[in-house]
Amino acid sequence: MSQGRGDERRGSPFDRRMLREIRTVGGERLLQEVMELFVERTPGRLQAASRACAGGDLEGAAKALHSLRSGAGTVGALRLAELAGRLERRARRGELPAAELERLRGDTEETVAAARRLCAAGGRASRSGAG
């Protein structure tokens, strides 16, 4: 059991402590906004990395993977951030991580789906608390 990743046991790709920290800083509204940005931007970052790898553009792949890693880290998706960072480092060393992009794609899709669920739950909580 690794520290900071306890939620993975329960199926959430997000670090509970990081989510709590975002809520502490800006409440449920900030968490909602951060998650919405993650959902909006992450698929494009993955697509950019895939296209760059397919075209042999290692620098472009590294930049897209860096963006993906940073976005995932911001929302506490530590497993996704770690994988994207590992692929980023490989791309910077001149290796094409194309084979591992399929794993990254699966992890990204799973994490984005979980973020959408969090957004939906947060939206319901905000609406029920408004008045």
N, C-alpha and C positions, 0 to 999 in steps of 0.2 A: 504494500500500500504506500504509494508515494504521497508526500505531503502536498496539499493544495489541489489534489485531484480527486478528492473523495466523491464528488458528484458523478464521476465516470462510472463508478460502481452501480449507480442508480440510473444510468442511461443519459445523463446530461453531459454534454461536452464542455460545459462552462464551470469554471472554478467559482465555487460559492462565495469564497472570501472576496474575490474581485467584484462579483456582482453586488455584494453587500457594501463594498467600498464606493462603488459608483452611486448606489442609492444614498449612502451617507453624505456624499458630496452634493448631489443634486436631486435627490428624491427619485421617485418612480418615473417622473417625467424625463429626467436625464437618461435613465436607463432605457426608457422607451426610444428616445431619440438616437442614442448610441447603437442600439440593436437595429433600428430601422436603417441607419446608415450602413451598418454591417451587411444587412440583407440586400440592400440596394447595390452596394459596390463590390461585394465579394465575387459574385459570379463573373463579372467582367474582368476582375484581376486574374481569376483562374483561366478564363478564356485567353487573355493576353499571354499568360505564361505558356499555355498549350500551343498557341500560334507561334510564339517565338521559338519554342523548342522544335516544333515541326519544321520551321524555316531555318534552323541552325543558328539562330540569333541568341547566343548565350548571354550577351549583355542585356538584351531585352528580357530574356527569361529571368535573369537574376533580379532585375528591377521589378518585374511583375511579382515574382515570388517574395521579394522584400516587402512590397506593399501588402500582399496577402498575409504575410507573417505579422506585420505591424497591426493590421486591422484585427486579426484574430487575437493577438496579444492584448489589444485594447479592451476587448469584450470578455477576456478571460477564457478564451478557447485555446487552452495551453497545448493540448495535443496537436491541434491543427497548426498552431504557431510553431511548434517544435518541428513538425514534418516540413512545413514550408521553409523554415530556416535551414534545415538540413539540405533540402534541394537547392536552395539559394546558394549555399556554400559550394555545392558540387558544380553548379553552373559557373560560378566565379572561378573555379579551378579548371574550367574548360571541359567539363563532363556534361553530356546531354542526359538529363534525368528523365527522359521521355517515358521509360518503362515505369518509373515510380509515380508519374503524373496520374496514372489511373487510380492508385491508392489515394493520392491527394484529392482527386476528383470525388471519390466516394466519401472521404472524411469531410470535404468542403460541403457537399450536398447534405450530409447528415447534420452538420453544424448549422448551416443556413436554415434547414427545416426546424431545428430546435429553437433558433433565434426567432423564426416566424411564430412559433408557438408561444414563446415568451412575450412577443409583441402583442399577440392576440389576448393573452391573459392580462397583460398590463393595461391594454385598452379597455378591457371589460372592467378592471378594477378602477381605472380612472373615471369611467362613465358612471359606475355605481357609487363612487365617492363624491361625484359632483352634485351640486344642488344648491 
